[in-house]
Amino acid sequence: MLNFETTSQHGGIDQLMIDIILQELSGTFSSVSPLVAATRMVAALVLGEAIGAERESKHKPAGLRTHMLVSIAACLFILVSQQLATLSFGAQDALRVDPLRLVEAVTAGVAFLAAGTIFTSRGHVHNITTGASMWLAGAIGLACGSGQMPLAAMATAIVLLVLYVVGLLEK
């Protein structure tokens, strides 16, 4: 246990606090390196942006920034879960790592946001496609976070095809 009075008299508390802060800020990145994590987050951001730009061009309530944030948030959740899986939380047989719980949590959270964009007016439902695109942006972020960037890129391309081409066909 640290005696703050004794330590502060000798000036050691300042250095101790600085060391603790630097240690916390350096992070451990025990399962995913900082470069890999940054690459995955940038990929999620760019792919989410591609979908958000299409929604933005149609003047939908959830556009560029929303889709970017949904995608990078989902990516971050997966990166955090990978880090958590490497931490010690007690006896190994008591530890249960279930990545599907995190996927379910992200899906439920994004569905809540997406539902907020959907509304009914004069018997017509509006913004269901935008809600679905937000849900897909979350899935793309999850894919990026788990290192499946080619899969995420393919999904983004397919989503954009659906939004652009089918949108043109509907008109």
C-alpha positions in Angstrom: 0.0 0.0 0.0 1.3 3.4 -1.0 1.8 6.0 1.8 0.9 9.3 0.0 2.2 11.5 2.8 5.6 10.0 2.9 5.8 9.7 -0.9 4.7 13.3 -1.6 7.3 14.6 0.8 10.0 13.1 -1.3 8.4 14.1 -4.7 7.9 10.4 -5.7 4.2 10.6 -6.0 4.5 12.8 -9.1 6.7 10.3 -10.9 4.5 7.4 -9.7 1.4 9.1 -11.1 3.2 9.9 -14.4 4.4 6.2 -14.7 0.9 4.9 -14.0 -0.7 7.3 -16.6 1.9 6.4 -19.2 1.4 2.7 -18.6 -2.3 3.0 -19.0 -2.0 5.0 -22.2 0.5 2.6 -23.7 -2.0 -0.2 -23.6 -1.1 -3.8 -24.0 -2.5 -4.7 -27.4 -1.9 -8.3 -26.4 -4.0 -10.0 -29.1 -4.1 -7.4 -31.9 -1.2 -5.1 -32.6 -1.8 -1.3 -32.8 -1.1 -1.3 -36.6 -3.6 -4.2 -37.2 -6.2 -2.5 -35.0 -5.8 0.8 -36.8 -6.0 -0.9 -40.2 -9.2 -2.7 -39.2 -10.8 0.5 -37.8 -9.8 2.5 -40.9 -11.3 -0.3 -43.1 -14.5 -0.2 -41.1 -14.6 3.6 -41.3 -14.1 3.6 -45.1 -16.6 0.9 -45.8 -19.2 2.4 -43.6 -18.5 5.7 -45.3 -19.3 4.1 -48.7 -22.7 3.1 -47.6 -23.3 6.3 -45.7 -22.4 8.4 -48.7 -25.1 6.7 -50.7 -27.7 7.3 -48.0 -26.5 10.9 -47.7 -26.9 11.4 -51.4 -30.6 10.4 -51.0 -31.0 12.8 -48.1 -31.9 10.1 -45.7 -31.9 10.7 -41.9 -28.9 8.4 -41.2 -26.2 9.3 -43.6 -22.4 9.5 -43.9 -21.4 10.1 -40.3 -24.0 7.7 -38.8 -22.9 4.8 -41.0 -19.2 5.6 -40.3 -19.8 5.7 -36.6 -21.9 2.5 -36.6 -19.3 0.6 -38.5 -16.3 1.7 -36.5 -18.1 1.1 -33.2 -18.9 -2.4 -34.2 -15.3 -2.9 -35.2 -14.1 -1.5 -31.9 -16.4 -3.9 -30.0 -14.8 -6.9 -31.7 -11.3 -5.5 -31.1 -12.1 -5.0 -27.4 -13.5 -8.5 -27.1 -10.3 -9.9 -28.6 -8.3 -8.0 -26.0 -10.6 -9.1 -23.2 -10.2 -12.8 -24.3 -6.5 -12.6 -23.5 -6.9 -11.1 -19.9 -6.9 -13.3 -16.9 -10.2 -13.3 -15.0 -9.5 -16.1 -12.6 -9.6 -19.9 -13.1 -9.4 -20.9 -16.8 -12.2 -23.4 -16.4 -14.5 -20.6 -15.1 -13.8 -18.4 -18.1 -16.3 -18.5 -20.9 -15.5 -16.5 -24.0 -18.5 -16.3 -26.3 -17.9 -14.0 -29.3 -21.6 -14.5 -30.4 -22.8 -12.6 -27.3 -20.9 -9.5 -28.5 -22.3 -9.9 -32.1 -25.8 -10.1 -30.6 -25.2 -7.0 -28.5 -23.9 -5.0 -31.4 -26.8 -6.2 -33.5 -29.4 -5.3 -30.9 -27.8 -1.9 -30.4 -27.7 -1.0 -34.1 -31.3 -2.3 -34.5 -32.3 0.1 -31.8 -30.7 3.0 -33.7 -32.1 1.8 -37.0 -35.6 1.6 -35.6 -35.3 5.2 -34.6 -34.9 6.2 -38.2 -38.0 4.3 -39.4 -41.4 6.1 -39.2 -44.9 5.9 -40.5 -46.6 8.7 -42.2 -50.1 8.6 -43.8 -50.0 4.8 -43.9 -46.6 4.6 -45.5 -43.4 3.3 -43.8 -40.3 5.4 -44.4 -36.6 4.7 -44.0 -36.6 1.0 -43.7 -33.7 0.8 -46.3 -31.7 3.2 -44.2 -32.4 1.2 -41.1 -31.2 -1.9 -42.9 -28.1 -0.2 -44.2 -27.2 0.8 -40.7 -27.6 -2.8 -39.6 -25.3 -3.8 -42.5 -22.8 -1.1 -41.5 -22.7 -2.7 -38.1 -22.1 -6.2 -39.6 -19.4 -4.8 -41.8 -17.7 -3.2 -38.8 -17.9 -6.6 -37.0 -16.3 -8.2 -40.0 -13.5 -5.7 -40.1 -12.8 -6.0 -36.4 -12.4 -9.7 -36.7 -10.0 -9.3 -39.5 -12.3 -10.3 -42.3 -11.8 -7.2 -44.4 -12.2 -8.9 -47.8 -15.6 -10.2 -46.6 -16.5 -6.8 -45.4 -15.5 -5.2 -48.7 -17.5 -7.8 -50.7 -20.5 -7.1 -48.5 -20.1 -3.3 -49.0 -19.9 -3.8 -52.8 -23.1 -5.9 -52.7 -24.9 -3.4 -50.5 -23.9 -0.5 -52.8 -25.1 -2.5 -55.8 -28.4 -3.1 -54.1 -28.8 0.5 -53.1 -27.8 2.0 -56.4 -29.0 -0.5 -59.0 -32.2 -1.7 -57.4 -32.9 1.9 -56.5 -32.7 2.8 -60.2 -34.8 -0.1 -61.2 -37.5 0.8 -58.7 -37.8 4.3 -60.4 
